[in-house]
Amino acid sequence: MAGSLLGFALWLGIGHPAAGFENMNGEYVITKTPNAGGTKYNTKWSEYTNELGGVDYFEMYIGPFTSLYSQVWWAALPPVELPDVIKKRFNDSAMAIIGYEVDQVRKKGEKDVDGSILTHDVSVPINVAYNHHHDAFFTGKHSHMEKVPYDPNDRSISQMARADPHFVLVPVEISPSLRGLPTSAHLAAGNGGEYRKSYHGFASSTAYVIDSPQSLTVVAMQIDTWNRDKMNLTGSKFVPGPQPKQSGARPQHGEEIPYSGLLECPLTTRVTKHIEDASAPFGGKSGSHQYYDPNPPPSNCEYQPCGGMTVGVRNMTIPWSNECYPEPRESILSERNPTCDLEAYSGGLRVCKHMWSLLDAEQQIPWQDKPLRYYQKYRFYYQPYDPRVHLVSEPRVSWGIGAGDGSHSEYDVPQCAEGTPAEKCTHVVWGVLTPGGKDLHLAAIHMHCHAPTCIAMELWNNRTGELLCRQTPIYGGTGDKTVGDKFNEPGYILTPPCLWGAERALEPMPLASGVKFMVKAITNSTYLHHGEMAFPEVTLVPWSASAPHQNAFRREQ
């Protein structure tokens, strides 16, 4: 261990050589795009190479996260200073982040559940603490994180950014880079239950670039689904704990369901709807949701206030905004999906805020003497930025079905009719959009959909009918060796991304600017699902045929 930071992070492994180390989370796979070559893409970070050679890496712990059963953690952790060696190395120069890995762990040196001291990091199973999504922000000496007020009717503000009902946390530039480079970077691809085993990397030219990096801020949404009586923290069969009435994870014929209905944020009786115009048409009502906890549990956080909000929020009102579009933008409004209408809404991000319990008001939170405590562990792979080698990625964007230019991000999957053959219990939604910009090209897409229901997501050129990317998740518990033993929870997924670039295993980057795309999501509708998501997390880079980056080294095996 090279050294440590006080507070909420610990860094290790500064300046590791490019050879002789293993991936933190094991093997990864990517999706082969329709016209890619037969060569397998190499995802071993120790073998990454371009004209600058290999990568270095450093690791950081972010946390602790603390929660009780049924509680949501959705808040920013305090900004953490990067290691001095990194800040000094890139002071008045730029770091190119090529990719990263992330896990959730109980940390070496802390107490185990039996009171002993952990001798190594222990991964926390995803069926114990479910990652709904996460956002990691690097800021530098030219920027800082700032809470900015927003209008709840502003469709450009994603629901996934609305941890706070009144403010959004964003990086703000305080002075421009003298090199004309980004002064902050937003890392968020490969979100959700798939975040540990989905490949967070690019082809050899593309990178997140930040001038003079100094700190890291993480905003994560985690849901505690750990049955303290029937499940252990080192990995065991999932056993559901108490669930609210609106949970969709209900056995129909005595079968076992391998996931918790809590992870879909069902509407509970702790939440009351206030509808101001009940006679308005479907998708046109206004009003709010009000959360009230009659018996909030005691604080279980390590610092006050908990994540920047009051612990066990007793009374909070969330304004409603109508964000679904009619066809031909998307399909969910015309199908009268419950997520489009305040009166019909039955679960999702709007009723799933920080420290809220996802049990009904008459259900007492169990195991209040057994809080769960853990960290997120990040490993960042980087090189010194070189304009002759690296393509600077644009800020991350999402093209969502129901996204309303970025804001809605979710929909419900209705349960198929009783007696429908299992193979026909599918639900399909779609959306169409045309990205702007000049000469922006697709470098990577991480399709985000939720584990219990996701079958596939597709990206099509809506004018030519060409399929550009079809991602099929790999489920745990199916025997697929890519998942590995540590991340093999049945019912949970990894999602292989689509990459484009100069490598022989990849297709060239397709143009995105001005191209009309269709996003399609196919889901399993055997059970009702709330708050499903269907959007590509897109990495775009400016590129033209005259760019000098086509001679980037090729990686293959």
ROMILUM-314942 format. One record per atom (N, C-alpha, C, CB): y, x, z. Coordinates in steps of 0.05 Angstrom, whole numbers, plus 5000, padded with zeros to 4 digits. Each point is the difference from the previous one (the first is absolute). Glycine has a CB too. Layout:
BEGIN
YXZ
...
! end
This chain:
BEGIN
497650175000
502449835000
502550185000
497549635025
504250324956
502350174997
502249955020
498950034952
501449725057
502149945019
500249705003
502450414987
499549505029
500249715005
502949925002
495650015024
504849734972
502649885004
499849815024
501150034951
500949975065
500149815022
500649734989
501550355032
497849444982
500649734991
497649864988
504750144993
495649764983
498049824989
498550124976
502849625016
497450644980
498550124979
499150285008
502649734966
495350365021
499050275004
499450114973
498149895045
502850364950
499450114973
498050235002
504649874985
493950164994
497950204999
499950114972
497349775037
501350454959
499250084973
502350074982
496149735006
506150395004
502250064982
499250244982
503349835034
497150134940
499550224981
497150074996
504350175014
493949644988
497250054995
499750104971
498649655034
499750544960
499550084973
498749784984
499550475015
500849554958
499149784983
496949984999
504150064973
494550155034
497149994998
498850005028
500150254956
497449665046
498550035025
500449785020
500350474992
500649295000
500249785019
498949754987
504050215022
495349604995
498949754990
502149785002
495450135015
504449674968
501749765004
499749895028
499649894951
502550005060
500049905027
498149765002
504650165007
495349674972
498549755001
497650004981
504249775012
495050464977
497750014983
500649954971
497449865038
500650064947
500249974971
501749754993
495550214995
505949824983
501649784989
499149954971
503950105030
496749664960
499649944972
502549864989
494949955007
505450074967
502249854987
498749824979
503350385007
498249424984
499249824980
500350134972
501249605029
496750384955
500250104972
501449794984
495850275005
506549804984
501449814983
498549974973
504450135021
496149654964
498349934978
499650214979
501549555008
500550624986
499750204979
499950285010
502349694970
497150355056
499950275011
497550144991
502549855040
497550414961
497750164991
497749995020
503250304977
494749835016
497649985017
499950205023
497749854960
504450325042
500050205021
500849875027
501250354966
497449735055
500649895026
502550145012
495249905007
506649945004
502450105012
499450125027
502849664975
498250585030
499450145024
502049935022
498150384973
500949505049
501849925022
499750185024
499649534984
499350715013
499850195022
502750155001
495050064995
506449905028
502650125002
499950305001
501449595024
496550534984
499850305000
499850114972
497849985045
501649854936
499750094972
502349904982
495150005007
506949875005
502349924985
501450254989
500649585028
500350404947
501550234989
501949914978
496150305010
506149834988
501849974978
501250284995
501149515010
501250514975
501150264993
500950165024
501349814957
499150055066
500850145025
497650085017
504249744999
493450184993
497750065016
499049755015
501550485004
497649575021
499049785016
502049885019
495650224998
503549645022
501849865019
499650125028
499849584972
502350395044
499950045029
500049725013
502450454998
497049545027
500149745014
500950045029
496549824969
504549965042
500449985029
499249725009
503850344999
495549645027
499149755011
501849915023
495350124988
505049625014
501649885022
498749765012
504150174977
496149805049
499249765013
502449825005
496150245022
503749514972
502249815004
499049795020
501950084953
499649875068
499249805020
500950085028
496049894972
502849995048
497749834999
500649714993
497950305033
500249564955
500049724997
498549885024
500250024949
500849785063
498649875022
500049704996
501250375032
496649504973
499949714996
497849885017
501750054953
498549695051
497849845011
498749844978
502449975044
495349924962
498649844980
501849784989
495650095023
504349874951
501549794985
502950084995
497049665020
504050564990
502850074997
500550144974
500450035049
501949934940
501050144977
501850225008
499749584973
499950665016
502050215002
501350024973
497450265036
505249694963
501450034974
502950085007
497149654977
503250615025
502650115007
500150294993
500549675037
501950444962
500450284994
499550165025
503349904964
495350325033
499950205022
502450184998
494949985001
505950155020
502450174999
499750224979
500949905048
501250184938
499850224981
499050255014
503849814974
494650345012
498850255010
500950234984
496049755017
505050464996
500950244986
497650144987
503850055032
496550044944
497950164987
499950285014
500749754955
497150385042
499750275012
502350194991
495049935003
505850245015
502250184993
499450174975
501250015049
496350074949
499350174977
500449864973
496750245030
502849494970
500549854976
503049964995
495649765007
505850185014
502949964997
501450264991
499949645036
499350584975
501250264992
499250074972
499950155047
497649814946
499050074973
501649854978
495450105019
505249644987
501249844979
502949935006
495549814991
505850345027
502849965004
501550084975
499550085050
502149744939
501550044976
498150064976
503850175027
493849724974
498250004977
498449745003
499850524996
498349444986
498649744999
497050045003
503749814972
495150005042
497149995003
498949784981
500350155048
497549924938
498649814983
497549915014
501950224958
497949535049
497749905014
498149894978
502649885042
495150254956
498149944978
498249775008
500150484986
499449485040
498349785009
499750025030
497649994956
500849835055
499650005029
497449855007
505050035008
494050015016
497849865011
500949885027
496550304977
502249485031
500849885026
497549875012
504749924983
495250095043
497949885016
501249895025
496450314982
502249535033
500849915027
498050105020
502349584981
498750565040
498350155017
500849975029
499150324963
498949715055
500550075027
500050305002
497949575018
504150544995
500750284996
498650185021
504349864981
494950375009
498950215017
501850065023
497750204961
501149825063
501650065024
500849755016
501650404977
498149365011
500749765015
497449885013
503949914968
496549905049
497849885014
498349824982
502650035042
494849994961
498149824987
499849745018
497450394978
501349415012
499849755015
498550045027
500049754957
498350455045
498550055025
501550195018
495849924975
506750165018
501550175017
499850304994
499549665034
498550414949
499750284992
502250084980
495049975009
505250284986
502050104981
498750044972
502650235038
498749664942
498950034973
500250294991
501449534989
496450575000
499950284991
500750044971
496650085035
503749694951
500750014972
501249734992
496450344989
505049654989
501149744990
497749824994
504150224982
496249525024
497949804994
501449784984
497350115043
501749844933
501149794984
499649725013
499150284959
503049565039
499949725010
499149824977
503650095035
494249774967
499149834978
502149804991
495350065017
504649874957
501949814990
499449725009
500750294960
496849655049
499449745012
500849985029
496349964967
504950255044
501150005027
503049984998
496250285016
505149884967
502949994996
500449994970
501150255043
499849524947
500349964971
502850084991
496649635001
503550554979
502650074988
500649804978
499350495011
502749354994
501049814980
501650144979
500049635034
501850554974
501450174982
501550215016
500449644965
500550575021
501650215013
502050114981
496150125029
506149984981
502150134985
500750265014
501849564981
498350665004
500850265011
502450094985
495350125014
506849965001
502650084988
500650295008
501749525000
498650664981
501150265005
503049994996
495750234986
505849875033
502950034997
500750305004
500949525016
501450564973
500850275002
502850035012
497250104961
504050135035
502650045013
502249854984
498550455017
500849444960
501949844985
499649705004
500350374967
497949555051
499449715003
499149945029
498849974951
501149785056
498949915025
499049724997
503050315026
495349604993
499149725001
502149835013
495250155001
505249614988
502149825011
499049714999
503650334985
497149525036
499449715000
502349864986
497450045044
501949824935
502149874983
499549705001
500450414970
501649435036
499649715000
499449904972
503149955039
495449834959
499349894974
500149695001
497250414989
503249484988
500049714996
497049914996
504850004980
494249825037
497249924996
499449874973
499849945049
502349984937
499649884974
500250214977
501949585018
498450674989
500150224981
497250064991
504350195020
495049744956
497350034990
499350294994
500249554981
501850635019
499450284995
498950145025
503650014966
496549865057
499050115025
497149915003
504750015021
493450174977
497249925002
499449905027
498950344966
499349465035
499049905026
498750235016
499349544980
499550655006
498750235013
502050195013
496349964968
506350015026
502150165013
501349855023
500850234956
498549515048
501449835019
498650005027
501649724962
497950525049
498950015027
501949875020
497550424988
505149635008
502149885016
501249774985
501050445023
499449324989
501049774985
503050024992
496749735024
504650484986
502950024994
500850264987
500749715039
497750504964
500750274990
497750124985
503350065038
497250094941
498050154986
500650295005
499349644964
498650525041
500350285005
499650164974
498349945047
503850204944
499950144975
501350275002
500249564976
499050635007
501450264999
502749974986
495650244999
506449875012
502749994990
501150284995
500849565024
500250484952
501050274993
502850045013
497450004957
503050225056
502650055013
501650214984
498049895045
500650274938
501350184982
498150064977
502950215038
498149834938
498250054978
498750275000
502749694973
494950335015
498750264996
501650164980
495549805011
505050464995
501450174981
498350064976
502450205038
495049744964
498250054977
499449754985
498050375025
503349414983
499649744986
497349885005
503150164966
495749905057
497249925007
500149775020
498250464989
499649405015
499949805021
500550125028
496849734971
504650125046
500550095027
498149875020
504850084987
493449745003
498049875017
497749944982
503549815032
494250124980
497649924985
498549795016
499750464979
499349345006
498649775011
497150024991
504249715002
493950335017
497150024994
498749755010
500150515002
498749344980
498849755009
497749904983
504349885018
494850284963
497949914982
497350005014
502550194961
495749635030
497449985013
500149885028
498550394973
502949385029
500449885026
497649855010
504849974989
495449935036
498249805010
497350125010
502149684970
495950145031
497450085010
498750224984
499549555017
501650504958
498950214983
501450265004
498949654967
503050385052
501850235000
498650265007
503649695012
494150315001
498850255008
498450134978
499749835046
499150024937
498250114979
500949954972
496349935031
506149974965
501249994974
501650254995
500249495002
499650624974
501150264993
503149974998
495850144976
505650015040
502950005001
501050264986
500249735043
499450284931
500850244986
500849944971
497050275030
504049944956
501049974973
498650214982
504449825017
495950144957
499350214981
501950245005
498349664966
501150575021
501250255009
503050034997
495750194988
505649654996
502950034997
501649825019
499250124953
499849655054
501549815015
500150065030
498849664966
503550295046
500350065029
502249835012
498350474993
501449475033
502349915016
501750245006
497449605020
505250404974
501750235005
502249935019
498950184954
501650005065
502249965019
501450265005
497549625021
505250374978
501650235005
500350045031
502549934956
497050315053
500550085028
498749805020
504250224986
493249735013
498749815018
500250075029
496949894964
503549915053
500350065029
498349825018
504650154989
495049605003
498649825019
498349794985
503750065033
494549824983
498249794989
500249755018
496950364981
503449415006
500049755014
497849824989
505050045009
493449855008
497849834991
500449715011
496950404998
502949414984
500049725007
497249894993
505149944993
493349985026
497349914994
499549735012
498550475000
499949374986
499249745010
497050025006
503649754974
495750225051
497350025009
499349745015
500250515004
497349404994
499149765014
497550075017
501949704963
498250245062
497850065019
497949794998
503250245031
494449834960
497749824997
497650095016
501749884954
498750295066
497950125015
498949815021
502050454992
495549475006
498649855020
499150205021
498549644968
502950385055
499450205020
497349985013
504850015009
494049754990
497449965013
497650084982
502149645027
498350324946
497750024982
500250234980
499549515005
502750634994
500450224980
500950255014
501149674965
497950565025
501050265011
502050124982
495650075023
505850144986
502250124986
499150224981
502949885038
494650184960
499050214983
498749894975
499450295039
500649444958
498849884977
497549845007
501750374972
498449375024
497849835007
500249744983
499750195047
498249654954
500149754985
502349835009
495050024995
506349854986
502349835007
499049755013
502650184962
498749755060
499549755015
502749875004
495850185023
504649584967
502749875003
500649945029
499549814954
503150215053
501049905025
501149734996
501050465016
500549435003
501349744996
501749994976
499949935049
500249844937
501749974977
501549735002
496850284972
505549705015
501449745001
498749804981
504250245011
496649514991
498949784984
500350054970
500849695038
501550434954
500650034972
498550234987
504449815009
494150355006
498550234988
498249904978
500250245044
499849914934
498249934978
497350125002
504049974972
495650215047
497550145004
498149835017
502350454995
496849334994
498349815015
497349984985
504049745017
493850324997
497449974987
499549714992
498250395027
500549584950
499449734990
497249925005
503450074965
494850125035
497149945003
498750205019
499949794954
501550295067
498950195019
500050294992
497249635014
504050434963
500150284990
502050165017
498849844954
500850435045
501950185013
502250084981
496350175030
506149834980
502450084984
500850275011
501549524991
498650694992
500450275010
502950085004
495950114977
506049705024
502850075005
501249805018
500350224955
502049855056
501449815018
502149844984
499450325038
500749424968
502049834988
502850075009
496749654998
503650515023
502750085010
501450174979
498449985047
500150184938
501350194982
501549864978
496550335011
503149404985
501449854980
502449855010
495649964976
505150095050
502449885012
500149704998
502350414989
495649455021
500149714999
502349885017
495050004993
506049784999
502149855015
498749905026
502549874957
498850185065
498949915026
501949795013
497850455006
501249435015
501649805014
502250135017
496049705001
504250564999
502350145013
502449984982
496950315024
502749604951
502149994980
500649714993
498750454982
503949485019
500949734993
501750014975
499849865048
499749964933
501649984976
502449825004
495950094971
506449995019
502449835001
500849964971
501550175046
498049594943
500549934972
502649844999
495050014988
507050094997
502649874999
500149784979
502050425016
496349594963
500249814978
497249934991
504650184986
494049665030
497249944994
499649864973
499349975049
502849904941
499749864974
500450184976
501649595023
499150664981
500350184978
497450054986
503850225024
496349844950
497550044985
498450255010
502249794960
495250225033
498350225008
501350264990
495949714998
504350485021
501250264994
503150005002
496250084970
505049705039
502949985002
501049945028
499949864954
498450145066
500949925027
501350245014
496349675003
505350275016
501350215017
499549955029
503650054965
496850155051
499549985029
499250275011
498649524994
499550485026
499350245014
497349975014
504950125005
494050115004
497850005018
501050105027
496750094963
502449795059
500850105027
497450075015
504249715000
495750545010
497850095016
500849985029
498450324964
499849565052
500449985029
497450065014
503749664994
496450545024
497750085015
500349905029
499250414970
499349395039
500449895027
499250205022
499349554981
498850625012
499050195021
499750284988
497649635023
504650504971
499850274987
498750205019
504149904973
494350285016
498650205017
502150215009
495649924975
503650245044
501850215009
500350214978
498749925048
503350254956
500450224980
497650184999
504949985009
494350104967
497950204997
500950234983
496649645006
506050394991
501150214983
500750255015
501749654969
498450575017
500550255013
503050065003
495850174980
505949685007
502850045002
501449734997
499750474982
502749515028
501549754999
502650034983
498149885046
502749924940
498549764994
497750064981
504049725008
494050114992
497650054985
500549994970
497349815037
502750424949
500550014972
502749904991
495249944995
506750065024
502749914993
500449705004
500150374968
497949495042
500349715006
499149955028
499249884951
501449885059
499249935027
497049975001
504449775008
494450335013
497149985004
499249715004
499850465020
498149454966
499049735004
502249804994
496750165033
504549864943
502249834993
499449715007
501350314963
500349565054
499449735009
501049794981
500150175047
502149894940
501349794985
501550134976
500549705041
498550264935
501250124977
499949804976
498750475016
503549524969
500149824978
500250164974
502249655028
496250284952
499950144975
500949814978
496250295015
506149764972
500949824979
498049994977
504850105013
495049674974
498349964977
501650044975
497049685025
501850454955
501350024974
497949944978
503350355017
497649504963
498249934978
500050214979
500849515009
496850604985
499950244984
498049994977
501350245040
497449534956
498149984978
501449924974
496349885033
502950234945
501249944974
498249824983
502350445002
498949394981
498349844982
498950174977
502849605011
495250304975
499050134976
502350014980
495349845009
504950384975
497950204995
500250245018
499949844954
501950165066
500150245018
497450045015
504949945005
494049845007
497550025016
498749735002
502050395026
495649614984
498449765000
499949845026
497350224966
503549915056
499449885026
501649755007
498750455015
503849534974
501649765006
498849764985
504150295006
495049754970
499049774984
497349905012
502350184959
496250005054
497549915013
500549895028
497550354973
505149645035
500849905026
498650165023
500749544980
499550725017
498850175021
501549965026
498550334965
500149645058
501449955025
502150205008
495949785014
503850474976
501950215008
502849954988
496250325002
504049494979
502649954987
501749805014
497950114958
501149755062
501449775012
499950015030
498949734959
503350245054
500250015029
498149805013
504750154996
495249614995
498349805012
497150064997
503549664992
495750454986
497250064994
499150275011
500449724960
501450465046
499450275008
498150015024
504550154983
493350015014
498050005021
499250285009
498349584981
503150625010
499550275011
501050214981
496049825023
504650424989
500950224985
502150165015
499149754958
502450425028
501950195013
502249865016
498950314963
501949455028
502349875013
499449925029
501449844955
496050135051
499249915027
498450225014
500149524986
500650735008
498350235009
501850235007
496249854971
505550125049
502150205007
499150175024
503549704982
498150515023
499350205020
499549885028
502750324973
495049745038
499249925027
499449705002
502750385018
497249484959
499049725001
497050005003
503949854971
495249965044
497149955002
499249804978
500050105050
497649954938
499049824979
498049815011
500850364967
499249595059
498549785012
501849765004
496950335023
501849444979
501549755006
501250015028
497149754968
505050085036
501450015026
498249945024
504149854975
493949985021
498249945022
497850215005
500949524989
499150684994
498050225003
501450245014
497549854959
501450225064
501050235015
499050264986
500149745043
501650464955
499250254988
497950135019
504550064977
493149995013
497950125017
500450305003
496849644986
501850485033
499850295003
502850135004
495850004973
505949875043
502750115003
500150265015
501749534999
496050545014
499950255014
498950234983
499449755042
500150194932
498950204981
501750034975
495449895018
507050214984
501550054976
498750214982
504249875025
496350104949
499050194981
502350204994
496849664980
502550605020
502050214996
498950194979
501849955048
499850114932
499150184979
502450104984
495549754997
504050424983
502150124984
499249974970
501250335038
500849704945
499550064972
500250304996
501749544986
496450564999
499950294994
500550044970
496850095039
505350054955
500750054972
499550304993
503449635001
495750414974
499950274989
501549994974
495550115022
506650064975
501750004977
499550264984
503549725023
496050254951
499550224982
502650054984
495049904996
505950355002
502650054989
500150274985
502049735037
500050304947
500850244986
503050035001
495949984970
505250265026
502950014995
500749874974
500350435027
501749414972
500849864976
500950204978
501349605027
497750364949
500750164977
500649814977
497250405015
505349584975
500649814978
498450054975
504549955020
494550294976
498450064976
497249895002
502750414994
496549515030
497249915005
499949715008
498850465013
502949465006
499749745013
501749784986
499150245043
499749534954
501549764993
500749855026
497649974954
504949965049
500949885025
499549704998
503650355007
494849545011
499349725000
502549835007
495250105012
505049674976
502049805008
499349895027
500949894951
501049985063
499349865025
497849804995
504650065017
493549925001
497649834997
500949714995
497350315029
501449554952
500549724995
497449845001
504050134971
496349615033
497749825001
500449784979
499250105049
498849854935
500149784980
498149795010
501250314961
499749505053
498249815013
499849734988
500950255040
496849644961
499749714995
501249865024
495850064971
506049765024
501449875022
502050195012
496149725009
504550504977
501750215013
502949924998
496650344989
504249484993
502849924998
501950244999
498849595025
500750584956
501550254997
499750185025
503349764971
494650215043
499450185022
499749875027
502450324975
498249435028
500249905028
497649855010
504849974992
493849884991
498149815011
497450135008
502049654972
496650475009
497850195006
497449875010
503550325010
496349424992
497549895011
499549724990
500650285041
496949634962
499249734993
497449935014
502250054955
497049705045
497549915012
497849984979
502649755036
495050314972
497649954984
498749755010
499350504990
500849284995
498849755010
496950024999
504049744984
494750135035
497150015001
498849834977
500250075050
497850044937
498749854978
498549765011
499650424974
499949395009
498949745009
497150045010
502949764967
496350095053
497350005011
498049964977
501749825045
496350354955
497949984979
500550174976
499249555016
503150584982
500650174977
498250255001
504849834998
493850244980
498450255001
501750245007
497049804965
501850385051
501550225011
501450174978
496850025037
501850014940
501250174979
502449864986
495550204993
504949545012
502249864988
502349955021
496849794968
502850315056
502149975020
502050234997
496849785032
504950194947
502150204995
502649854996
496750324979
505449835026
502849894997
501650214985
499749735043
501950184938
501550194983
503049925001
496050084970
505750125035
502949964997
501150214982
500349795047
502150174942
501250194982
503050005002
496149954969
505150265022
502950024999
500850184977
500449935049
502050024939
501050154977
502750115007
497449714968
503150545024
502650135006
500550224980
499649885048
502950204949
500850214982
501850205015
499849694960
499250555046
501650195014
502350114983
496050135027
506249944986
502350124986
499950305000
502649605012
499750524988
500250294999
499850114972
498150015045
502150254953
499950144974
497850215001
504949924993
493350064988
497950204997
498350035025
502850244967
496949545049
498350025023
497149954991
503749845031
494550324980
497149994993
498349965025
500950294959
496849605037
498149965022
498650265006
499349524987
500950575038
498650235010
497649935017
504350264998
496049525018
497949925018
500449715007
499450475018
498449384987
500149735011
497849985021
501949814956
499050105067
498149935022
500149705003
500650455024
497349414968
500049715003
499549935029
498449954952
503349875058
499749925029
499049725001
503750315014
493949654997
498949745006
498450035026
499949854950
499549935063
498850025027
496949994999
504149785018
494850365001
497150065000
498249764998
501150395026
499249404990
497949805000
499649854974
501049955048
501050054935
499949824977
500350134973
501949665029
499150604970
500750134975
497650054983
503950215023
496249704952
497950064980
501050214979
498049545006
504450414983
501250184981
502949944996
495550054977
506050155013
502749964991
500450154974
501749955047
499949934936
500350104972
502950014992
495549814988
505250394995
502650024988
499650004970
501950275039
499549544948
499849964971
502850044987
496149695006
503950414969
502349994983
500149724989
499950504988
502149345021
499949714994
500749954970
501349915048
499850284938
500749964972
497650074982
504850105010
493850134996
497850094983
497349905009
502750404989
497149515036
497449925011
498350235008
500349614972
500950635031
498450245007
499750015031
501750254959
495949805050
499550045028
500650295007
496449655001
505550395018
500850275008
498550115024
504449904980
494949915039
498850095025
498649765012
503550355008
493949705000
498549805015
498850135024
499149734958
501850205066
499050135024
498149815014
504250275005
493449825001
498049855015
499550145026
497949844957
502650045065
499750135026
497150065006
504149785017
495550434999
497350075010
499849915029
499650404967
498549445039
499749895027
498250175018
500749554981
500150475044
498250135020
497549835004
504050215022
493949934988
497549865006
498349944975
502349805039
498550314938
498549954975
498350234991
503649694987
496550535028
498450234993
501450204982
496149715006
506450234985
501550184983
500750265015
501849614974
497350625016
500450255015
502950085002
495550144984
506249764997
502850075001
501449925026
500149964951
499049815060
501249905025
499650195023
499249534984
498450605017
499450195022
499249855025
503250324981
495549825037
499049875024
502349905019
495950294996
506249875006
502149955020
501649754993
500250495009
500049454965
501749784991
498449774987
503750334993
493949645017
498149824986
499849725013
497450404987
504949505022
499949735013
499549794979
503250165036
494749684968
499549784981
502349814997
495150035011
505549884965
502149814995
502750134995
497649705028
502750574975
502550144996
499850184975
501049985050
501350104940
500050114973
501450274998
499949544983
499550604995
501850204989
500649914971
498150385029
504349694961
500849914974
500750254983
501749565019
496750504961
500550244983
502549954982
495150125001
507050045001
502449964984
499650084971
502750085041
499149834942
500250094973
502150224998
498649544982
500750685006
501950224996
500250064970
498950205045
503549904947
500450094973
501450275001
500449524983
499050654997
501250274999
498750174979
501049965048
499450314954
499250184980
497150095003
504650164997
494149795025
497250095004
498149864980
501050085048
496950064945
498149904980
498649755010
499350464984
500549505042
498749765011
501849754998
497450305030
505249744963
501949785001
501149944973
501150135046
500049624952
501649934976
502950095004
496949614991
504550434987
502950065003
501449775013
499950294959
502449785053
501649805015
501149794980
501250345035
498249404969
501149794983
502849935007
495449824994
506250104986
502749925004
500149745018
501450214955
500449785063
500449765017
502649864994
497250225035
505049944961
502649884995
500049814977
502150415019
498749344985
500249804979
497449884991
503950244986
493949835027
497449894992
499349765018
498550464985
500749325003
499249765015
497150035009
503449714975
496250295052
497450035011
499149745013
500850495008
496549474993
498949785015
498250135022
500249684960
500250235064
498350085023
498149765006
503550315019
493949754983
498149795006
498350085024
499949864951
499649955067
498450055024
497749805000
503950185026
493749934979
497549835002
498950035028
499050054950
500649735064
499150015027
497649825005
504750105014
493949965008
497749845008
501149775018
496850404998
502549354993
501049775015
497949855015
503549964965
494450185043
497949885017
501249895025
496650314981
505449835031
501449925024
503049984994
496450225030
504949634987
502949994998
501250265010
499949505008
502250594977
501450255008
503049955000
496250294981
505149795041
502949995002
501250274993
499749655035
502750354954
501550254998
498750214982
501849905044
496650024937
498950204981
502350124984
495649754997
504050504994
502050134985
498950094973
502250165042
499649854938
499250074973
502350144987
496749624997
503650645008
502150144986
499350304997
503449675018
497250434958
499850294996
502350145014
497749934956
501650285059
502050195011
500350224979
498949895049
503450124938
500350144975
501650265004
499749564975
499450665013
501550254999
500850044971
497550205039
505149804957
501250054974
501450274999
500649504994
499350624982
501550264997
501549984973
496550265027
505949864972
501450024975
498850224983
504349845021
495150104954
498650204983
500649944971
496450075034
503850144950
500349974971
498250204987
504749835004
494850134970
498150184985
501050295000
498749614972
503950435032
501050275000
499950145027
502949864963
496149995057
500050125027
498150245001
500949555020
499750654997
498550255001
497449985017
504250244993
495149525016
497949975019
497349954988
503349835031
496550174942
497449944989
498150245000
502349664971
498750575037
498250245002
498950035028
502650224963
497649585053
498950015028
497050064998
503549685017
495550485002
497250075000
498349755001
501150445023
496549584967
498149775000
498050045023
500649934950
498749855063
498150015022
497649844991
503650055036
494050064967
497649864992
497750115015
501949914955
495949955043
497550105010
497749884985
501950075046
! end
